[in-house]
Amino acid sequence: MNWQYLKQKLQSKKVLICKIFLISLGVLLLGLIGLELFLRWHYGLCDAVLMRSDPDYEYIAQPDQNRKRFGNLIKYNSHSMRSDDLRDDSLRILCIGDSILNGGALTDHSNLATTLLSEKLSASLKKDIQVLNVSAGSWGPDNCAAYLKKHGHFGANAIFLITSSHDARDTMTFVPVVGKLKYYPNKQYKLAIVELLDRYLNVDMSLFHKTKDEIDEDFRRQHHIEQASDKFNPGYAAILDYAKKHKIPLYIYLHANQNELKANKLESSGEEIVSFAKENKIPFYCDLNNGLDSSWFRDPIHYGPEGQKKMADILYPEMEKILKEKK
C-alpha cells in the first residue's frame, strides 16, 4: 500500500474541506451584510422613532427626529409634535390625540391629516397655516390634558381632540414602558437583523439587545396595562376647562373602529363621549356619520392614507371658518 499516496489524498481532502468552509463562511457573511443593509435601507430598521418618559403625561416621542421607516418619512419637531417646526408668522390650530392622529410609522408625513390640512388651508387662505399634531400611541384625553397644562397650546386658534370609544375608559397608569416595551424604544438596535428577530419575529435576542421587551403578558396583567377604568376619563373635562380658561374653542372628532362600522353604531363608551360633548355644547364630528368605509382603515382601528385624507376633508370646513375669522 502506498502510504505516501494516501497521506497526500487525505491532505488534499482537508484542503478542499477547508476551502469549502471558508467559501461558505464568506458567502454567509456576505449574505448577512447584504440582509443588514437591505433591512436598513429598504425598511428603515435601526431608525425607529425614539420615546422618552414624562412625569406628567407618561411618555412622548423624543424631540427633533427625522426618520425614514418602512419607506415613510416621520418627523418630530422640537416640541415632540409630529409636525414641522413652528413658524413665527403662522396661524395655528392644534390637534391632539393618540395613534389615530399620529399615524405611526406606517403613515408618511405627507399623508397625515394635519399635513394635508396645513397645505390645503394655506392655499385657500393665502396665509401660512399650521395644523399641529400633538399625539402618541395609546394616549388618552388625560395624557392630552396634561400636555396642554405643561406646554400650552402654542397660540392655536382652536383645539381639536381626536378620540375613540376606547379612550373613555383608558386612563393613565404611569407604568414605565419606555425602554421596556418594544414599541416604546429609547435607543436604536445596533443591528437591523437583531431588530427584525427581536421586535418583529419575537425571537429572544436579549443577549444582543439589553432592552429586550420586559413587558410580556404576565407583566401586563400584573401592572394592569391597557385595562379599562371604571370611571369616565377625566381628561375630557380637563381639556374643556383648559379651553374655557384660555378662551379658545374646543372640538371633538370621534373615530369609530371597524367593529362599530359593521354594527353601524358606537360602543357604549363612545356614546358616553357623545353625551359629554352634547351636555357641554362642544361641537363634535363622528366619522361614522360622515361616510366611514372599510377602505379608510389599514387595520381594525387605524386609518390608512385614505382615512387620513377623509378625516382632513371632514375637519377642513370648520377649520377654514375659524381661521377666516382670525385673518
C-alpha positions in Angstrom: 0.0 0.0 0.0 1.3 3.5 -1.0 1.0 5.3 2.4 2.5 8.4 0.8 -0.3 8.5 -1.7 -3.0 8.1 1.0 -1.4 10.8 3.0 -1.4 13.2 0.0 -5.0 12.2 -0.7 -6.1 13.0 2.9 -4.2 16.2 2.8 -6.0 17.2 -0.4 -9.4 16.5 1.1 -8.6 18.6 4.2 -7.6 21.5 1.9 -10.8 21.1 -0.1 -12.9 20.9 3.0 -11.2 24.0 4.4 -11.7 25.9 1.1 -15.4 24.9 1.1 -15.8 26.0 4.7 -14.1 29.4 4.1 -16.1 29.9 0.9 -19.4 29.0 2.7 -18.4 31.3 5.6 -17.7 34.1 3.2 -21.0 33.6 1.4 -22.8 33.6 4.7 -21.1 36.8 5.9 -21.8 38.5 2.6 -25.4 37.4 2.8 -25.7 38.7 6.4 -24.1 42.0 5.4 -26.5 42.2 2.4 -29.5 41.5 4.6 -28.4 44.0 7.1 -28.1 46.7 4.5 -31.4 45.8 2.9 -33.2 45.9 6.2 -31.7 49.3 7.0 -32.2 50.9 3.6 -35.4 49.4 2.4 -37.4 49.0 5.7 -35.6 51.6 7.9 -34.8 49.2 10.7 -32.4 50.8 13.3 -34.2 54.1 12.6 -37.2 53.8 14.8 -38.9 56.8 16.5 -37.5 57.0 19.9 -39.5 57.8 23.0 -38.9 59.5 26.4 -40.7 59.2 29.7 -42.6 62.1 31.1 -43.7 62.6 34.7 -46.9 64.4 33.7 -48.2 62.5 30.6 -46.3 59.2 30.8 -44.4 59.3 27.5 -43.9 61.1 24.2 -41.6 61.0 21.2 -38.2 62.5 21.7 -37.9 65.9 20.1 -36.2 66.8 16.8 -36.4 63.4 15.0 -36.3 62.9 11.3 -36.8 59.2 10.5 -37.3 57.0 7.4 -39.2 53.9 8.4 -40.9 51.4 6.1 -40.4 53.9 3.3 -42.2 56.6 5.2 -40.8 60.0 6.4 -41.5 60.6 10.1 -40.7 64.0 11.5 -41.0 65.3 15.1 -40.3 69.0 15.9 -38.6 70.5 19.0 -41.9 70.2 20.9 -42.3 66.5 20.1 -45.1 67.3 17.7 -45.4 65.2 14.5 -45.3 68.5 12.6 -42.9 70.9 11.0 -41.1 73.4 13.3 -43.3 76.2 14.4 -43.1 79.3 12.3 -43.4 82.8 13.9 -45.9 84.2 11.5 -48.2 81.2 11.1 -51.8 80.9 12.1 -52.3 77.7 14.1 -54.8 75.0 15.0 -53.8 72.3 17.5 -55.0 68.7 17.0 -54.3 66.4 19.9 -54.9 62.7 20.4 -53.5 59.2 20.1 -52.3 56.9 17.4 -55.3 57.7 15.2 -54.0 61.2 14.8 -50.3 60.2 14.9 -50.5 57.7 12.1 -47.5 55.7 13.4 -44.5 54.5 11.3 -46.9 53.3 8.6 -48.0 56.8 7.7 -45.8 59.2 5.7 -45.6 62.8 6.9 -47.2 63.9 3.6 -50.2 61.7 4.2 -51.1 62.9 7.7 -54.4 64.6 8.0 -52.7 67.5 9.8 -50.2 67.9 6.9 -53.0 67.8 4.3 -55.0 70.4 6.3 -52.0 72.7 6.7 -51.3 72.6 3.0 -55.0 73.0 1.9 -55.8 75.8 4.4 -52.6 77.7 3.5 -53.5 77.5 -0.2 -57.1 78.5 0.4 -56.5 81.4 2.8 -53.2 82.6 1.2 -51.7 82.6 4.6 -49.2 80.3 6.4 -51.3 77.9 8.3 -50.0 75.2 10.6 -52.3 72.4 11.9 -50.2 71.0 14.7 -50.1 67.3 15.5 -49.6 66.5 19.3 -50.0 62.8 19.7 -48.6 59.5 20.8 -49.8 55.9 20.6 -52.2 54.9 23.3 -52.6 58.4 24.7 -55.9 59.1 26.3 -57.6 62.5 26.9 -55.9 62.7 30.3 -52.5 62.5 28.6 -53.6 65.2 26.2 -54.8 67.4 29.0 -51.5 67.0 30.9 -49.5 68.0 27.8 -51.6 71.2 27.4 -51.3 72.1 31.0 -47.5 71.7 30.8 -46.7 73.1 27.4 -49.7 75.3 26.5 -51.5 75.5 23.1 -48.8 77.4 21.2 -51.0 80.3 20.2 -53.5 78.0 18.4 -56.9 79.4 17.5 -58.7 76.2 18.3 -58.2 72.7 19.8 -59.4 69.6 18.1 -59.4 66.5 20.3 -59.2 63.3 18.2 -60.6 60.5 20.2 -62.2 57.0 20.0 -64.6 55.0 22.1 -61.9 53.1 24.0 -60.5 56.4 25.3 -63.5 56.9 27.5 -62.1 54.3 29.9 -58.4 54.5 29.1 -56.7 56.4 31.9 -53.0 57.0 32.7 -51.3 54.4 34.8 -47.7 55.6 34.7 -46.4 52.1 34.4 -42.8 52.5 33.0 -43.0 51.4 29.3 -40.3 53.4 27.7 -37.2 51.3 27.1 -39.1 48.2 28.3 -42.0 47.7 25.8 -40.7 47.1 22.3 -42.9 49.7 20.8 -41.6 52.4 23.1 -37.9 52.3 22.5 -35.5 54.9 23.9 -32.5 53.7 21.9 -31.8 52.1 18.5 -31.0 48.5 17.9 -27.3 48.1 16.9 -28.1 45.6 14.1 -31.2 45.6 11.9 -31.2 41.8 11.8 -31.4 41.8 15.6 -34.3 44.2 15.5 -36.1 42.0 12.9 -35.7 38.9 15.0 -36.4 40.6 18.4 -39.1 43.2 17.7 -41.0 41.6 14.8 -40.3 37.8 14.9 -40.3 37.6 18.7 -37.0 35.6 18.8 -35.2 36.1 22.2 -32.3 38.3 21.3 -31.7 39.7 24.8 -28.0 38.6 24.6 -27.5 41.2 21.8 -30.1 43.9 22.9 -30.3 44.7 26.5 -33.7 46.4 26.4 -35.5 43.2 25.4 -39.2 43.6 25.9 -39.8 43.2 29.6 -43.5 43.7 29.4 -44.9 40.3 28.5 -48.5 39.2 29.1 -47.8 38.4 32.8 -46.2 41.8 33.3 -49.2 43.4 31.6 -51.7 41.6 33.9 -49.6 42.4 37.0 -49.4 46.1 36.2 -52.9 46.5 34.7 -51.6 47.9 31.4 -54.3 48.7 28.9 -57.0 47.7 31.3 -60.2 49.8 31.2 -61.0 52.1 34.1 -64.4 52.2 35.8 -64.6 56.0 35.5 -65.1 58.2 32.6 -61.7 59.6 31.6 -61.2 62.9 33.4 -59.2 64.3 30.6 -62.2 65.3 28.6 -63.3 67.7 31.3 -59.8 68.9 31.9 -59.3 69.8 28.2 -62.7 71.6 28.3 -61.6 73.5 31.4 -58.4 74.4 29.7 -60.2 75.7 26.6 -62.6 77.8 28.7 -59.8 79.2 30.7 -57.9 80.3 27.6 -61.0 81.3 25.7 -60.3 79.1 22.7 -62.9 76.9 21.0 -62.8 73.1 21.6 -64.0 70.5 19.1 -64.2 66.7 19.3 -63.6 64.3 16.5 -64.8 60.8 17.4 -63.3 58.0 15.3 -65.2 54.7 15.1 -63.4 51.4 14.7 -64.3 48.6 12.2 -66.5 46.8 14.7 -68.5 49.9 15.2 -68.6 50.4 11.4 -70.0 46.9 10.9 -72.6 47.4 13.7 -73.3 50.9 12.4 -73.3 52.2 15.9 -70.9 53.3 18.5 -70.0 51.3 21.6 -71.5 52.4 24.9 -68.3 54.2 25.8 -68.4 56.1 22.5 -72.0 57.1 23.4 -70.7 58.5 26.7 -68.3 60.7 24.7 -71.1 61.9 22.6 -73.2 62.7 25.7 -70.3 64.6 27.2 -70.0 66.7 24.1 -73.7 67.4 23.9 -74.0 68.2 27.6 -71.2 70.7 27.4 -72.2 72.1 24.0 -68.9 71.0 22.4 -69.1 70.8 18.6 -68.2 67.2 17.6 -67.8 65.2 14.4 -68.0 61.4 14.1 -66.7 59.7 11.0 -69.4 57.1 11.4 -71.9 59.8 10.4 -69.6 61.1 7.6 -69.3 58.2 5.1 -66.9 56.0 7.1 -65.9 53.0 4.9 -63.6 50.0 5.4 -61.3 51.4 2.7 -60.4 54.1 5.2 -58.6 51.6 7.5 -55.3 49.9 7.4 -56.2 47.6 10.4 -59.2 47.2 12.7 -58.6 50.6 14.3 -56.2 52.9 12.5 -56.6 55.0 9.4 -54.6 54.3 6.3 -53.8 57.2 3.8 -57.4 57.2 2.6 -58.7 57.6 6.1 -56.3 60.4 7.0 -57.4 62.2 3.8 -61.1 61.7 4.8 -60.5 63.0 8.3 -58.9 66.1 6.8 -61.9 66.5 4.5 -64.3 66.3 7.4 -62.5 68.9 9.5 -61.5 71.3 6.8 -64.7 73.4 6.5 -64.8 74.2 10.3 -61.1 74.9 10.4 -61.3 77.2 7.4 -64.2 79.1 9.1 -62.2 79.5 12.3 -59.2 80.8 10.5 -61.1 83.2 8.2 -62.3 85.0 11.3 -58.7 85.3 12.6 -57.1 86.6 9.3 
